Amino acid sequence: MTSAAPDHEQQAFPPNAEFTATAHAGPELQAAADADRLGFWAAQAERLDWATPWTEVLDWSEAPFAKWFVGGELNVAYNCVDRHVLAGNGDRVAIHFEGEPGDTRSLTYNDLLAEVSRAANTFTELGLVAGDRVAIYMPMIPEAIVTMLACARLGLTHSVVFAGFSATALRSRIDDAEAKLLVTVDGQWRRGAAAPLKASADEATSGAASIEHVLVVQRTGIDVEWTEGRDLWWHDTVEQASPEHEAQPFDAEHPLFILYTSGTTGKPKGIIHTSGGYLTQASYTHHNVFDHKAGEDVYWCTADIGWVTGHTYIVYGPLSNGVTQVVYEGTPNSPTQHRHFEIIEKYGVSIYYTAPTLIRTFMKWGREIPDAHDLSSIRLLGSVGEPINPEAWRWYRDVIGAGKAPIVDTWWQTETGAIMISPLPGITATKPGSAMAPLPGISAKIVDDEARPLGPGGNGYLVLDQPWPAMLRGIWGDPQRYRETYWSRYEDQGWYFAGDGARYDEDGDLWVLGRVDDVMNVSGHRISTSEVESALVSHHTVAEAAVVGAADETTGQGIVAFVILRENVENTGDALIKDLREHVAVEISPIAKPRQITVVPELPKTRSGKIMRRLLRDVAEGRELGDTSTLVDPAVFDAIRGK
Ligand code: WT7
C-alpha cells in the first residue's frame, strides 16, 4: 500500500461562511443519523413520491441480501420526471445537450416526459414486460437517458454497456443478462469523425439468442447494415408513438438496473441495483453533497452513462431533484482544449463533477486555457473515481474554483450505488486528497486483517459495517459470488469488504489509498488484471501473460503487461506489440490497451505457481526489487530487466 502525502494532511480548508449560510446540509443531519439511523433513512425516503408506503425501513434478516423500504411501491421515472411537471416545473430545462459537432438541444421536463412516454409506449408495443432486460449501447445523447428512464418507467431492468466497449464485451453482457432489446445508434461522434457503433452491435447480436429487436437512433447518418424484422429506427417508432403514458408503481425492491464491473477474476460481475433504496440515497446525496438548488444551479457531471457515476449522478440523483444539467457528448479536447471551459461559460455551470485524471490532464494543458474563460459561475467542485493527489486538488480549487469553491472528494463504488464518504460542503473542513468522513447515515471503518478497528494514524482495509439503502442487492445470476467477493473476508463480523486500502490521519480523517486486490484503476475505470491477461493469452502468439497496474502521472495507473510467447512464434518486435495491444482493444475495449507490453522469457513465480505481481510492479515502476526470497528462480529478473 502506498501512503498518502502526510505533509498535506494538516492543512485543512475551513468551509467559507458565505457558502455555509445557504448550504442544504447542517449539523442536524449527522445528529439525526446518530440518534436513529433507520429513522434518518426513512426521513430521506420522504424526498420521493411513493404510491404505497413501506411497512419496514430495513429487512436484514437474510443478510447479506437486503430489503429496504419493505412493501413500499414507487415509480422511479415518475419521481425523476412526472412529479416535476405536476409541481408546475414542466418548463424548466432538464437537459442542455451539447453535441460534439456543436449541435445543441434543450429538453424541458415537459419534453422529457413526452419523450420518455413515447419510448415507453414503443417498448410496450415491442412486447416487453416488467422484469425483462434491455441492453443500452449508446453515446452521451439525450436518447440514452430517455431510454434508461423509459425502462425504469416500465419496470424493465436496463444494462448499460459503455459505448467504448468492444462487440465481444457487449455480447457477453447481453448473454449474461439475456437482454431482449438492444438500443444503440448508427454511429457516434468522436474527435470530429463519425465512428460506427451499429456495426459492433451487429457483431455482438449475431446469433445472440435472447435479442428480439435492435432499436437504432440515427445520430451520425452513416451507412448501417439492416436486419429486417429485427432492426427498427428510433425515428420510425419512438418518435411516432403517443406522448401519453401512465406510470405504474413497482415494488421498492424491483430491479432497476444491472451494471457490469470488473472483479478480480476474468468475468465481469453484473451488479444489481433496485429501486426505492437506490433512489433515496441517490437523491439524498445529490442534494446534500452537491448542495444542489433546483431552479438555480446548472449542474454538470462529466461522466458517461456507461459507468455508475452516469447512472447515479447524471440520471437518477439529479433528475429526482429536478436538476438543470449539461450533457456533453464528446471528448474534452474536441475541437480544442477549451471545450469544457467554453461549456461552463456558455451555460453558467455552477456545480462541476469530474475525475482526477481529467483534472491532471487540464493541469498538463496549462492554466492559460481555463484562465481564458469566465468560470465565475462555479460554486462547487466534485471529484470521483480514484484518490485525488493534493497537487491536483489545489489546482482544481485555485484555477477552476477561483480559490474558494469547496471540493467534495466523493468515495463510492459501482456496488455502493451512491456516494458513501465525502465532505459535506459548508460543514466539513476539507484537506487536499482526503475524502474525510462517511456521510450521515453511512457507517464505515478502517480495520486490520484480524478485523480490529483502527484509530487515528491507523492504516488498513476499508469496510462498511452497516447496510445502506443504495447497496447492491447481489450479482446477476451468481449469489454465491456475491457472498464470496464482498462478505467472506469479514464473515464473522458481517462487514462489506470494499477492496480498498485506507488510513486515518492523526485527526481521524479518512484517506482512501486505492485497491488492494488485482483490480487496476486507469483514468477512474476499473479493469481487472486477469481480464487483460485472458485477452492477451487468447492471442495465438501468447503462451502466458502477467499484467500489473503501474503508477502513471495522468491516468493514475497504467497497464503494464509481461508476456511469454508460444514456442515457434517469431518475435516481430513493434509489429507484434501493436498486434497485441489491438487485440486487447477488440477483446475488451481501447481503454484496456496496455501502456507497455514486454516480451519476456519467463515470469517470476512462487513455488506454488503464483505470479509475483508485486515484483513485476517494482519492475514496471522502475524500483528496486522487493523481497524475492519466495521465488523459484530469482534470476528470472535478470532476463526481464535485460529487455
Ligand atoms: C473504485 C470503485 C464511484 C464511481 C466511479 C468508480 C476508487 C472511487 C474514489 C475516491 C479514492 C476512489 C476506489 C473504488 N474510487 N472514488 N474519491 N477516492 N478512490 O466506480 O468503477 O466501481 O470503482 O474506485 O478504488 O473501490 P468503480
Residues whose N, C-alpha, C, O or C-beta is under 5 A from the ligand:
A	BS01	WT7	T309 S383 V384 G385 E386 P387 D409 T410 W411 W412 Q413 T414 E415 A498 D500 V512 G514 R515 G524 R526
